[in-house]
Amino acid sequence: MRTLFIIIGFVITLSFTSCARRLVIATPKATVVRVAPKNHKIIVVKGKRYYFWNGRHYKKTKQGFVVVKV
């Protein structure tokens, strides 16, 4: 009976350990534009406001404007 409890305890202990490794994917930092140029256009897509200039769409954040894909 003692051997049975030891085996069950060993199996439970092994089931809680993991062979998985932690994988961290770093995202590239976005360039923030502090002030939009005077010739920017405001575009509304699905109720969200985007700013367009230089052939790119930007979204306004607290830090400034960040390039996004629409």
N, CA, C and O of each residue as an XYZ file, in Angstrom:
280
protein
N       0.834     -1.194      0.000
C       0.000      0.000      0.000
C       0.872      1.249      0.000
O       0.561      2.233     -0.670
N       1.963      1.203      0.753
C       2.883      2.334      0.821
C       3.503      2.591     -0.557
O       3.651      3.742     -0.968
N       3.854      1.547     -1.248
C       4.437      1.664     -2.583
C       3.454      2.297     -3.553
O       3.844      3.087     -4.413
N       2.181      1.953     -3.417
C       1.150      2.524     -4.276
C       1.054      4.031     -4.069
O       0.950      4.776     -5.044
N       1.085      4.500     -2.816
C       1.036      5.934     -2.536
C       2.278      6.646     -3.071
O       2.183      7.772     -3.559
N       3.415      6.014     -2.985
C       4.647      6.611     -3.507
C       4.567      6.744     -5.024
O       4.958      7.771     -5.578
N       4.066      5.721     -5.691
C       3.935      5.758     -7.149
C       2.925      6.823     -7.565
O       3.179      7.585     -8.498
N       1.792      6.884     -6.886
C       0.778      7.904     -7.202
C       1.348      9.299     -6.962
O       1.130     10.194     -7.779
N       2.056      9.503     -5.887
C       2.680     10.795     -5.591
C       3.702     11.174     -6.648
O       3.792     12.335     -7.047
N       4.466     10.199     -7.099
C       5.469     10.437     -8.138
C       4.807     10.838     -9.459
O       5.281     11.747    -10.140
N       3.717     10.163     -9.819
C       2.993     10.472    -11.051
C       2.376     11.864    -10.971
O       2.417     12.611    -11.948
N       1.815     12.216     -9.844
C       1.220     13.544     -9.676
C       2.300     14.620     -9.759
O       2.090     15.667    -10.371
N       3.442     14.365     -9.150
C       4.543     15.326     -9.207
C       5.007     15.538    -10.640
O       5.269     16.671    -11.043
N       5.111     14.483    -11.399
C       5.536     14.603    -12.794
C       4.496     15.328    -13.653
O       4.847     16.011    -14.615
N       3.240     15.178    -13.308
C       2.199     15.825    -14.107
C       2.190     17.342    -13.912
O       1.713     18.065    -14.787
N       2.705     17.837    -12.787
C       2.742     19.270    -12.542
C       3.969     19.937    -13.153
O       3.967     21.155    -13.331
N       4.996     19.198    -13.474
C       6.169     19.792    -14.096
C       5.923     19.915    -15.587
O       5.145     19.154    -16.162
N       6.574     20.855    -16.195
C       6.346     21.111    -17.607
C       7.665     21.125    -18.360
O       8.688     21.569    -17.839
N       7.629     20.644    -19.565
C       8.804     20.672    -20.427
C       8.765     21.887    -21.354
O       9.686     22.109    -22.141
N       7.712     22.655    -21.256
C       7.555     23.810    -22.143
C       8.574     24.876    -21.794
O       8.921     25.077    -20.630
N       9.045     25.552    -22.825
C       9.985     26.643    -22.631
C       9.263     27.955    -22.860
O       8.282     28.021    -23.601
N       9.746     28.967    -22.232
C       9.139     30.280    -22.384
C       9.653     30.911    -23.670
O      10.860     30.941    -23.912
N       8.747     31.413    -24.487
C       9.090     32.044    -25.741
C       8.653     33.499    -25.690
O       7.477     33.801    -25.487
N       9.598     34.379    -25.874
C       9.305     35.802    -25.842
C       9.556     36.364    -27.234
O      10.650     36.229    -27.782
N       8.534     36.995    -27.796
C       8.666     37.602    -29.115
C       8.637     39.111    -28.934
O       7.659     39.673    -28.441
N       9.706     39.749    -29.333
C       9.791     41.195    -29.205
C       9.215     41.852    -30.454
O       9.573     41.502    -31.579
N       8.333     42.792    -30.240
C       7.754     43.517    -31.367
C       8.610     44.752    -31.642
O       9.136     45.364    -30.713
N       8.747     45.110    -32.893
C       9.544     46.303    -33.191
C       8.859     47.555    -32.655
O       7.632     47.659    -32.658
N       9.656     48.482    -32.205
C       9.092     49.713    -31.659
C       8.610     50.596    -32.800
O       9.266     50.710    -33.836
N       7.468     51.210    -32.597
C       6.862     52.055    -33.613
C       7.447     53.462    -33.528
O       7.811     53.937    -32.452
N       7.528     54.102    -34.660
C       7.967     55.484    -34.693
C       6.780     56.380    -34.361
O       5.698     56.236    -34.930
N       6.994     57.286    -33.452
C       5.928     58.190    -33.019
C       6.205     59.575    -33.592
O       7.293     60.125    -33.425
N       5.210     60.123    -34.262
C       5.290     61.483    -34.793
C       4.522     62.370    -33.825
O       3.336     62.144    -33.584
N       5.180     63.367    -33.273
C       4.551     64.202    -32.246
C       3.427     65.077    -32.790
O       2.377     65.199    -32.160
N       3.640     65.689    -33.960
C       2.667     66.635    -34.508
C       2.371     66.255    -35.955
O       3.283     65.996    -36.740
N       1.100     66.226    -36.293
C       0.691     65.938    -37.671
C       0.960     67.159    -38.545
O       0.792     68.288    -38.085
N       1.378     66.955    -39.808
C       1.610     68.110    -40.685
C       0.295     68.796    -41.051
O      -0.781     68.224    -40.879
N       0.391     69.993    -41.544
C      -0.809     70.766    -41.876
C      -1.615     70.151    -43.018
O      -2.824     70.364    -43.103
N      -0.956     69.388    -43.900
C      -1.658     68.840    -45.055
C      -2.220     67.437    -44.808
O      -2.498     66.716    -45.767
N      -2.390     67.040    -43.564
C      -2.937     65.703    -43.278
C      -4.444     65.677    -43.546
O      -5.111     66.711    -43.520
N      -4.961     64.481    -43.802
C      -6.392     64.298    -44.021
C      -6.931     63.376    -42.937
O      -6.262     62.423    -42.537
N      -8.126     63.657    -42.467
C      -8.782     62.815    -41.468
C      -9.704     61.855    -42.197
O     -10.548     62.273    -42.989
N      -9.541     60.571    -41.928
C     -10.340     59.523    -42.555
C     -11.031     58.716    -41.461
O     -10.396     58.343    -40.474
N     -12.312     58.447    -41.623
C     -13.062     57.641    -40.657
C     -13.341     56.273    -41.283
O     -13.979     56.179    -42.332
N     -12.857     55.217    -40.630
C     -13.064     53.843    -41.095
C     -13.724     53.067    -39.971
O     -13.152     52.920    -38.891
N     -14.933     52.568    -40.225
C     -15.704     51.810    -39.228
C     -15.812     52.562    -37.904
O     -15.689     51.971    -36.831
N     -16.038     53.851    -37.991
C     -16.239     54.668    -36.798
C     -14.967     55.077    -36.079
O     -15.033     55.729    -35.037
N     -13.804     54.704    -36.617
C     -12.531     55.069    -35.985
C     -11.837     56.122    -36.830
O     -11.840     56.049    -38.059
N     -11.250     57.086    -36.171
C     -10.604     58.205    -36.847
C      -9.125     57.893    -37.092
O      -8.391     57.521    -36.176
N      -8.712     58.054    -38.345
C      -7.315     57.879    -38.743
C      -6.849     59.140    -39.446
O      -7.655     59.889    -39.998
N      -5.563     59.368    -39.424
C      -4.963     60.521    -40.065
C      -4.090     60.012    -41.204
O      -3.346     59.047    -41.031
N      -4.174     60.656    -42.374
C      -3.466     60.183    -43.549
C      -2.548     61.272    -44.079
O      -2.985     62.392    -44.340
N      -1.274     60.935    -44.236
C      -0.313     61.791    -44.927
C       0.897     60.937    -45.279
O       1.147     59.907    -44.653
N       1.642     61.373    -46.280
C       2.835     60.646    -46.733
C       2.524     59.222    -47.177
O       3.406     58.364    -47.133
N       1.298     58.949    -47.602
C       0.939     57.615    -48.073
C       0.730     56.595    -46.964
O       0.661     55.397    -47.235
N       0.628     57.047    -45.727
C       0.444     56.138    -44.585
C      -0.706     56.607    -43.717
O      -1.057     57.786    -43.692
N      -1.288     55.640    -43.001
C      -2.357     55.942    -42.045
C      -1.764     55.974    -40.641
O      -0.942     55.133    -40.277
N      -2.190     56.950    -39.872
C      -1.718     57.115    -38.498
C      -2.908     57.119    -37.553
O      -4.021     57.488    -37.927
N      -2.650     56.701    -36.326
C      -3.671     56.745    -35.282
C      -3.129     57.631    -34.163
O      -1.954     57.550    -33.807
N      -3.982     58.459    -33.626
C      -3.562     59.380    -32.572
C      -3.498     58.652    -31.236
O      -4.433     57.940    -30.869
N      -2.402     58.825    -30.511
C      -2.220     58.259    -29.172
C      -1.805     59.386    -28.228
O      -1.666     60.535    -28.646
N      -1.611     59.056    -26.976
C      -1.183     60.061    -25.998
C       0.215     60.593    -26.319
O       0.521     61.755    -26.052
N       1.068     59.724    -26.899
C       2.436     60.118    -27.199
C       2.550     60.880    -28.522
O       3.510     61.621    -28.733
N       1.572     60.698    -29.410
C       1.621     61.339    -30.727
C       0.865     60.499    -31.730
O      -0.160     59.904    -31.396
N       1.359     60.442    -32.958
C       0.720     59.664    -34.022
C       1.576     58.458    -34.360
O       2.792     58.574    -34.510
N       0.928     57.274    -34.484
C       1.632     56.026    -34.734
C       1.105     55.424    -36.036
O      -0.097     55.456    -36.299
N       2.018     54.871    -36.855
C       1.623     54.246    -38.120
C       0.825     52.980    -37.847
O       1.208     52.163    -37.010
N      -0.306     52.820    -38.572
C      -1.148     51.625    -38.422
C      -1.557     51.129    -39.799
O      -1.480     51.867    -40.781
N      -1.994     49.874    -39.869
C      -2.569     49.331    -41.085
C      -4.082     49.378    -40.959
O      -4.642     48.924    -39.961
N      -4.739     49.924    -41.963
C      -6.198     50.054    -41.923
C      -6.831     48.892    -42.642
O      -8.056     48.810    -42.723
